[in-house]
Amino acid sequence: MQAMLDDLRVNARRTSFLLLGVLAILFVYISYIQLVESEFLSTNALNRRSIEAAAQIKRGSIVDRNGKVLAFSERGQDDRYERRYPYGPILANIIGYTDIKYGTTGIENSYNGELSGVINPLHFFGPIANLWTAKTGNNVIMTIDTNLEEVAYKALGNRRGAVVALDPKSGAVLAMVSKPGFDPKTLDRDWVTIATDKESRLMNRAVQGLYPPGSTLKVMIAEAALAEKITDTKKTFVCEGSLKIGSDYELTEAHHHAHGKVDLKEALAVSCNITFGTLALELGRDRMAETFTRYGFDRLSGVDLVEMPSRLPDFGHLGDGDLAQTGIGQGSLLVTPLKMAMLAAVFANKGVMMTPYLVGKITDTDGAIIQEVSSKEFLKPTSQELAQTVGKMMVAVVNDGTGSAAGLKGIQVAGKTGTAENPHGASHAWFIGFAPANDPKIAVAVIIENAGAGGEEAAPVAREIFARALR
């Protein structure tokens, strides 16, 4: 009998310790959620309770750099606040939308906590924090210039594509256009069409579209070849219209056009495939891989939107033909327009790549600044001397080469065109560049899907953006 009582005591003690352990784990877990994860969970776009609660709060406005209102709330049916988007599809892929049924996207999602007023110093107290919850959210001041945005949107016309414009010295995004888009005003009525459209209207092509960069990449290959002392500005190359690589591959110019004897500056101006394919082969697999890393193609930019990473070749297993193709921006390489705008900005900003950002300030309802974003360096991939050397070559592309359609009277423009072949149809038209070349205020990347030659289609779009930004 005594033995049985002893066993009961031991089991009871073990059970008590087990229950205390479980309670301790539960306490730690709840504390973790309240103190660490509460902000993420409360502002998450899938949190239905937060969405419902936010409908009873006047959501803060989203405003551009010049004070133009891009999104605001007003009372609608059932005394609930409804979101208004004055610029419709022009800014829809950046601003996004917030909707009880369809969730939250874009800046509306990235800054949901600030706009809805959910984020406050007492959020870790859980439901008790509701006693102090503001009835009006905070305002988000963006870096976007709506005037520039409208020009870029109109310049793309009815074509699919994207435009990114940056301040190369700060990284501020001045314009970001994606077409085709959607109209958030008619989201509920047109949802099925928008969500199932083969044109991918909900995708922000500027940060989520992946494309071969084509000849726009040659500015980076030129810098790498100079940095590695494979060539210099005086060495000449001979282009006979094609280059046999190995026993079974031939790199060619468009229409087998032979450029003859060219130096690096001239090769960039006429976009000579043979020259840049040869330079890629001379750089080799390791140094080509290092160049892409040096320019940050293996990293996300950190911009306040969902961004797709670049797709880089497996350099260690590339054949010579594929390596040469990578040197002219073809092959398996895929990048976003934002990344190419950042590449252009390096040569505009003395070799420094700044972190791109879309939001400059958060203010309260009285206009007091709650948070202010300061520009910061992302990478320094090259020297000031080499950046200026390549920048001068890019000026020659516009003055004397394939980028003449981007030129402006009285203002020097630097750029590079691209006509990127793709396996799904006609070539994509590219242009990257900056202006004024001697004191850059804006760097751009333009891509127009399946439009053909970059010098004919994308460069004129860039010219309109430069003209509006610099007038």
N, C-alpha and C positions, 0 to 999 in steps of 0.2 A: 504493500500500500504506500509506504514511504517513497519507494522508488518511483511509483506512478506520479506522486505529488511533485517529486523533484523534476521529472520529465516535463510536467505541465508548467512548472515555474520556468524551466529553460526555454520551452517553446513560446511561452508568453513573453519572456524577455526578448527572444529573437524577433517575435512578431512586432513588439514595441519598437525595437531598433529599426526594423524594416519600414514601419509606418513613419517613424521620425525621419528616416532617410528619404523616403518618397516625398514627405512634406517639405524637407529641406530643398530637394531638387525642384519641386514645384515653386517654392518661394524664389529660388534663384532664377528660374525660367521666367516667372511673372515679372520679377524685378528687371531682368534683361529686356523683356518686351517693353516695359514701361519707360525704362531709362535710355535704352539704346535704339530699339527698333520703332518706338512710338511715332517718331516723325515720318519715317518711311511708310509705315502702315497707314497712318492717318491721311497722308497725302497721295497714296497710291491711287492710280486711275481706276483700279478695279475695286476699290473700297466703296461699296454701294451706300453704306451709312454716311460716309463723308460726303458723297455726291448729293444725297438727299438733304443733308444738313446744309450743304453749301447753297442749295437752291433757295434757302430762306435768308441767305446773306447776300448783300449787294457786292458782287465780285468786283475786284479792282479793275481799272482800265489798263489796256496795253497801248502804249504811246510811242511814236517814232522819235527820232533824235530832234526833230523840229517842232514837236508838240502836237502833231496830228494824231488823232485818236484812231487806233486800228481795231480795237475791240472794247466794248463797254456793256454794262448790264442795265436793264430797266424792268420795271414791274410789268408782268404780263398776266395771263390767265391764272385764276386760283391764287392770286396774290403772290405768285412765285416770280423770281427774277429770271428773265430770259436774256440770252447773250445776243449781241448785235455785232455784225462785222461789216462796216461801211465799205471796205475795199474788195469784198467778195473773193473771187478766185485769184486775184492779183497777189494776195498775201496768204492765201489759205494754207499752203503747204509749209509755211514757216509758223504762222500764228497757231494753226491747228484748229481744234474745236473742243468744246466741253458740252457733253450731252448726257442726260440721265440714261438714255437707252444705249448709246454707242460709245460712251466713255470719254476719254480726254487724250488729245494728241498735241504735238508741237510744243510751242512755248506755253500754251495753256496747260500742258501736262508737266513740263520741266519746272514751271514756277507755280504749280497748282496750289501749294501750301501758302505761298505769299499772296497770290491773287484771291484765294478763298478766305484768307484770314485764319486758316486752320493752324498754321504755325504761330505759336506764341510761347513766351518763356515758361508758361505753366502747363505745357502740353503733357508733360510726364506725370501729371496728377490724374490723367484719364478723364472720366466724366465730370469730375469736380471742376476741371478747367473750363467747362462750358459756361460756368458762372461768370467768367471773365472774357468769353469769346467776343471779339468785335463783331458789329453788325455790318461792317464794310471791310472789304479786303484791301490790300495794299496795291499800289500801281507799279507796273513794270515799264521802265523806259528803255526802249530798244535803241540799238546803234543804226538801225535801218533808216535810209533816206527814202521816203515814200515817192518823192519825185523821180528819183533814180530808178526805183523799183518799177514804176509805171512805164518809164522809157524802155527799160529792158524787156518788160512783159510785152509791150507793143512791138518792139523790134523783132522778137521771135515769131510774131505772127501766128499762124495756125500750125506751126511746125512743132514737133516734139523736141524737147531739149532743156537746157538749164543754163543759167548765168549766175556767177558768183563774183561780186566786187568787194574788195577789201581795201582798207587803209593800210598800206604796207608797213607804215611806221608804228602803228599801234595794234594791228590785228583786228580792229573793229570791222564787222561785216556791214558794208554799206548797201548792198543789194543781194538778194538771193531769190531767184525766180526758177520755178519748175513748171513745165508745160507738157502735156495738158494737166490741168488741176481740177478743182471742184469748187462749187459755191456753197460755203457753210450755211448760207441763208436757207437753202433748200435741201439740207442734209437729210431730213426725215422723209421728205417726199421722194427724193432721188436716190436713197441709200442703196437699193438693190442694183441700180444701174452703175452707180459710182463704185461700189465694192466689187462688182464682177466685170467691169469694163477691161478689155484686153489692153487698153492704153495705160493701165496702172495709174489711175488718177490720184490715188491716195499716197503714192510713193513720191517723196521729195527727191527728185533726181539729183539735186545739187549735192546731197550728202549720202544718198542711198543708191543712186545709179552708178553702175560699174561699167566702164568703157575702156577699150584700148586707147592710149593717149596719142598714138600715131607720132607724127614728126614733132609735136610740141615737146616731146621728151628730149629732143636733140640738144636743147639748151643745157640740160643736166649732163649729158654725155660729153658735150664740149668742155664744160667745166671740169669733169672728172679726168678727161684726157690731158688738159692743161695742168691740173693739180698733180697728176702722176707723171708729168713730164714725158708723156708718150708723144706729144706733139707740142708745137708752139704756134704763134700767130704768123710765122713766116713760112713754115713748111708747106709744101704743096702736095696735093693728091691728084691722081689721074683717074677720072671716071669715064669708062668706055660704055656705060649704059647697063652693064651687068658684071657680076662678080661670081666666079665659080668657087664654091666652098666644098671641099671634100670631093667625093666621087659622084654624089647624087643630089647636090643642092646648088641652086643658082639664085643669088640675090639680084634683083633687077630694079631699074628706075621705071617710073611710069612711062609706058610706051617705049621703053628701052632708050629713052633720051640720054645721050651722052653729054655730060657737062664739061668734059675735057679737063684741063689743068685748073685746079681751084685750091685756094688756101682755106683755112678753117672759117674765116669770116664769110668768104664767098660761098663755101659749102653750106653754111647755115642759111644764107640769104636765098639760095636756090633749092634748099632742102634736099641735098644730095644723099641718097640712101647708101650709095657705095662708100662714101667717106665715113659715114657714121656706123655703118655695119662693120667696116674695117677697124674703126676705133674700138668698138665693143669687143671684137676678137682680140685686139692687142691689150685691152684692159684685162681680159680673162674673166673667168667665172667668179673668183674670189673678190677681185676689186670691183666688179660690177655689183655683186651682192652688197659689199661694203658701202658703195655709193648710194644705193637705195636706202640702206639703213641710215646713212649720214643725213639724208634728206627727209627722214621720218616716214617713209612709205610703209614701214612695218609697225607704225603706231597710229592710234586714233588721235584726232586733233584736240578732243575735249570740248568741242563746240556743244552748245546747249540743245542738241537734237540727237535723235537716234541716228547713228552714223555707221555705214558699212566699212569694214576694213579693206584695204587694197588686197588684191590677189597677186602675189608675186610668184615668179617662176621658181622651181626648185633648181637653183643655179648649179648645185653640185652634180646634177644629172642632165644638164642641158647639152645637147649636141651643138656643134659649131654653127650650124645653120640657124638653130633656135636662138643661140646667143646673139648672132648678128641681127636677127629679127627683133630681139629685145632692145638692141641698140637703136632701132628706129621706131620704138614704141609699139611693136606688134607682138605676135606670138600669144602666149598665155597671160600676159600682163594685163591687169584691169585696175583702173583707178577711178576715184570720184572727181567731179569738177572742182569741189572744194580743195582737194589735194593739189590740183593743177594751178589753182589760183594762189595757193600758198607757195608753190614752186616759183611762179612768176614774181611773187612778192619778195623772195630771197634776193633776186637780182636788182630789185628796186630799192631794197633796204640795206645795202652795203653788206650783204652776206648773212644777215640775221633773219630768221623766220620767227614771227611773232605768233602767239597763241590766238586763234580766231575766237571772237566772242560776239554774241548777239544782243546781250543785255548789258547796259551801262550802269543803271541805277534801279534801286527799289525805293519808292517813296510812300509815305502814308497819305491819308486823305487830305491832309493840310499841306502837302508838298514837302514835308521834312524828309531829308534823305536818311533812310534806314540802312541801306547798304550801297556801296559804290564799287564798281569793278575797276581795277587798275590793270593796264596792259602789262603783259609779261612775256619774256622770251620763251619760245618753244624749243628752238635749236639754233645753233650757229654752224651751218653745214659747210660754209666756205669763207674765204678771206674777203676783206673789202676790195682788195686789188683784183682778185679773180672775178668777183661779182660785177665790178665795174667793166672789166674786159668783156665778159659775156653780155652785159647790158649794152655796150656799144655795138656788139655784133647784132643784137636784137633790134637796134635802131636801123642798121643796114637792111635787115629783113623787111622793114616797113618802107624805108626810103628807096631801096634798090631791088627788093626781092619779092617774094610771094605774098607779103603782108601789106602791099601798097593800099589796099582798100580800107585799112584801118587808120590811114594817115589823116592828120588835121592841119589845116593851114595855120602857120605861125606857131605850132606846138610840135615839138619832137615826140614821137610815139615809138616805143620799143615793143617788139612782139615776136611771136612765132606762130605760124600756121600749122595745121595738121589735117591730113586726110586719112582717117584711120579705117582700114579695111576691117570688116567683121563678117563672120560666117552666116549672119542672119539677114543679109540684104545689102543695100547700097552702103557706101562708106559714110562714116560720121564726119562732119565738118567741125574742126576745132580752131580756136584762136586763144592764145594766152598773151598777156602783155601788160604794160604799165605806161603811165603818162603823168605829167611831162617827164621826159627821160632824164632831164638834168636835175629835177627836184620832184620826184614821184609823189603824187597825192592819191592815186588809185591804181590798183592792180586787178586785172580781170581774168576770168576763164569763161569761155563761151563754147558750148557744144550744141550742135544741131544734129539730131539723129537722122541717119540715112539721107543726108542732104548733099553729099558730094564733097567738092573741094573746099577746104577751110578758108583759103584766100578769097574765094568768091562768095561764100555764104556766111561764115562766122565772123570774118574780119569786119564787114560793114556793121554788124550788130555791135561789136566792140567800139567802133568809131562813134556810133550814136551815144553809147554810154559815156565814153570819154568826153564828148562834146557837152553833154548835159552836166557832168560832174565838174568840168573845168570852166564853164562859162561864167 
